[in-house]
């Protein structure tokens, strides 16, 4: 059977997806496919990439995007699944994903992707995850800051 795209719901594709011999670059090649079948399974595919030893801030060799970039892109309505994208993003942030990393290909970070693809739930998750632990949510305007001239 010949496929024009990878379908994670198809048993033959599942064999490839869950085969430990399928490499991280091969899995990133699957994630790059901009089709609903792939984007709706971003959390499943992302977990397979992590299971093979990918660090949360490792980058796709072709696009320079991290899993967090791909998760935010996969939240796009119509093609992606915002709930799956939020699940993977929360997991990646809990594992230490850096929300400030920019793809050298697009010069966009994860928040840019979430905003560009209009996924407010992801924007909220990223903003919450971007705040350094222990830092106040609201600035204290009573404190004196640097002088601005």
N, C-alpha and C positions, 0 to 999 in steps of 0.2 A: 504494500500500500504506500503510495507516494503522498507526502504532505507538502503543502505550500507554506505551512507555518506549523509551529509546535503547539500541540493541544494537550495540556496536562491532564485532561479528562480521558484521553484515549489510552487504553492499556499498553500499546506499543510505546507511546511517549512516556508513560509512567515508568516503564522498565528503564528507560534512559535516565529519567529524572532521579529515580531512587537508587540507581546503580552506583555503588561507591567508586567505581572506576571513571565515572563522568567527572571531568575536571572542573575546577572553579571557573577558568576561562570559558569552557563550554556552557556552563550554567549562566554566566553573564551574557553569553551570546543569545541564550533563550530569553532572558529578561529584556534584552534590547528589542525583541519583537513587539511592535506596537499593535497588538491584536487583543481583543477582550479576553480570549481564552487564557492568554498568558498573564495579562495585567490583573485579572480577577484572582489569580493564584500567587500574587507577589509574596504573600506571607509564607506559603508552602515552599516556593522556590528559594526565597531568601533564607529560610531555615535550612534548606539543603546546602546552600552556599556556606552558611556558618558551620554546619555539621562537618564540612570537609576541611575546616581549619582557617577559613577566611576571618581576618580581624574585622571588626565593625567599621574601621576607617580605611580598610584596603580599597583600592580603586580598580575599576574595570580598565584594562590596558588599552582598549580602543577609545572609550569616551571620557576616561578619567573621572567617572562618576562612582560614588560610593553606594552601598546598599541603601543608605538613607536618602540619597538623591533619587534612586530608582523607586523607593517606596513612595516618596512624595509625588513623583510623576505618575505612579500607578493609581493615585487617588482621583485622577481626572474622571469627571462624570462622562458617561457614555462609552468610554473605553475601559476605564479602570473600575475599581471597587474601593470607595473611600473607607469602608470599615476594615477591609483587609490591609489597606495602606496604613491606617491608624494602628492596627494591631502590630504590624511589623515595626513601624516607627517607634512605638512605645517600647517594644522589646530592644531595639537597637539603642535607644537612649538609655535604657536601664543597663545595657552592656557597655556604655561609655562612648557612644557615637558622638562625634564632634559636629554640631550643627553649623559651625562657621566655615567648614571646608567648602571651597569653591572648585567646581570642575574647571579645569584649564580650557576645556573645549567650549564651554558656554559662559564661563565666569559667573556662574550662578551657584548659590548655596541651596541647602534643602528648603529654607524658608522661601527663597525666590521661586522654586518649583511649586511649592504648595500654593503660593499666592498666584502664580501664573496660571495654574490649572484650577484655580478657584475652589480650593478645598479648605473651608474655614475650620473644620475639625482638626485638620493637620496643622494649620497655622497655630491654633491654640496649643496643641501638643508640643510643637517646636518651641514656641515662646516660653512655655512652662519649663521645657527641658533645657533651654538656653540660659536660664538664670542660674548663676553659680549658687551652689548649695550654701545656705546660710545668709544669702543676700536678701534684703527686704524687697517685697514685691513693688512697693511704692517708694519713690525717692523721698528723702527727708529734706524738704526745702528750707528748713530752719537752719541747717548746717551751712557754714560759709564755704563757698567753693572758690576756685581760682578767679582772680580778677580778669574781667574781659574788657578790653578797651576798643 
